[in-house]
Amino acid sequence: MIPAKPLAVLPTHEVTNMPPHLGDQDLWQNDAALREGVAREGGGWTEQKLADFGKIAGAAEIFEKADQANRQGPEIRAFDRHGMRINQVEFHPAYHDLMAVAIENEVPNFAWRHAKPGSQVGHAALTYMFNQAEGGVLCPMAMTYSVVPALRQSPGIGDDWIPRLLSTSYDARDIPVEEKSGVTMGMFMTEKQGGSDVRSNSTRAEPLAAATGEGAEYRLTGHKFFCSAPMSDAFLTLAYSDGGLSCFLVPRWTPDGERNSLFLQRLKEKLGNRSNASSEMELQDTWGVMVGEEGRGVRTIIDMVQGTRFYCCFSSSALMRQGLVQALHHTRHRVAFQKRLVQQPLMQNVLADLAIEAEAALALTLRLARAMDERADDEGAAALARIGTALGKYWICKRAPGHVFEALECHGGPGYVEESIMPRLYREAPVNSIWEGSGNVMCLDVLRAMLREEAAVPAVLAELEAARGGNAALDAATTALDQELAQSEDLELRARGLTEMMAITLQGALLVQHAPAAVADAFCASRLGSRWTGAYGALPAGIDFDAIIERAVPG
């Protein structure tokens, strides 16, 4: 036998001028805007928790597990090998590992386990860091977090379920909840004929006994078109009872220990969010219990919807931050035309523009978190949380896809291949703009808050007035917004423009008050100037690019 010759070293394959592996990230210590924002908005007592989790969530191993869970997505397993209907979804082991990391570190329930001023701020920061690595797992985390206020409306039900939701144990077994160490919860409202118009739903609920209304048992029949995280232990859903559209809790297992009649029809093949299963769900005489008042289903579930919309704000902010981190890493190590990319004037413009957008998104998100912390005792805070969540959900989520694309383009060709994290971030970016109400729905929600809640507009204007005199462009934008709000004609037609104005001006006011002057001045000079088109990399001359980039650089 002729011994094998060693592989020849290819003379053309010397690797030069390529950035090193990014490796572990410290998502807390390396993010000055996050650390400052958490302290400013009342979450200073959470800093040690966040510092510890920043290292956990930023570990290269977590990013690798996220890649695995997205490359090898969930598969439906409607039947077992004996032909029994089990309606399960199988996930890659990496998905379960990520779920365990999230739940063990209180990502779905920190705000409720530590209910005091600043808890919502700390909660937002935890999720913001975890979402930089993986967005799909955040869907069941968001719903498990958001369901608690709705369940509190029905203490008989909430007293049973909420303690289970507050567990820090991840139990993936498909068994009755009484046998589990921890549970997750989801929701499904959308039907194919109605979409966001839930009042056109056709699912019916028939009482099992003479007793009806809150806490009573019903059988539900209908078809839900989108059910994300279908392996959750229970769901909130909407169905028509005799008293109108009502909210119901539907568990995977009935109280007598039998599988509930929840029939998974198929999994959706989605653009992104691939680690997370989204299904169609058929209900056939499915057991459920009414939550809240009969005929008040939308009112019952609206607090949950506000919570998931809040999640969309900091999830999109997180995608912006991680895209920026990746772009900064690449451009600081890549040389072109005898300079590092980060030293090229036009690239500096792009990077600085991405940095101020990401910081503005985070600033607004953390301000909303403080408003949610204070809303129980402060009418103005409650109003700001209500209208501000709709503003943030519209604008931050609308800006994220373009932001991630620009960060991808900073890499050139290497950013477009699947070995990079950038395609996964790019596919993930649109989902938050669609989930829980697309752009038009959110703008109509802003109008609803303006017209129905007397404190809503004053709450926004109070934030702007607090920054009055800090920047001339902001002052002019505040005056222009006052004039727009005074006009009552064609409000629905103008809703997008009005929502954008409020969101950007609010972001500008927060940055003028709290961010370094270089960041605030750049934001106001561009976003609130007369020539802004929304394209990145068009900041005007005179901006302190070096200071903005240095603030954003990790490490």
VENPE-V366730 format. One line per field, one symbol per residue. phi: phi as a letter, one per 30 degrees, with the letter a starting at -180 (. if undefined). A space follows every 10 residues. Layout:
phi: ???
//
This chain:
phi: .ddddddddd dccddbhbdd ddidccdcdd bddddddddd cjcedceded dddedddcde dddddddddd dcddbdbdbd dciddchcbc bdeddddded ddddciddbe dddbdaejdd dddddededd ddcacddddd dddddddeed dddbeddddd cdeddddccc bddcbeddcc dabbbbabcd bddbiddddc ecdcbcddbd dbjeidcbcc blbcdbbdhd dddabcbcad cdcjdbcbcb ddbdddicdd dccdcacdcc ebhddcdbbc bccbhddabd ciddicdddd dddddddddd edddddeddd ddddeddddd ddcccbhibd edcdeddedd dddddddddd dddddddddd dddcddcbdd dddddddddd ddeddddddd eddddddddd dieedccddd dddddddddd dddcdijded dddddddddd dccedddedd ddddddcejd adddeddddd dedddddcdh dddcdddddd eddddddedd dddbceeddd dddddcdcdd cdcjddjcdd djdddedddd ddddi
//
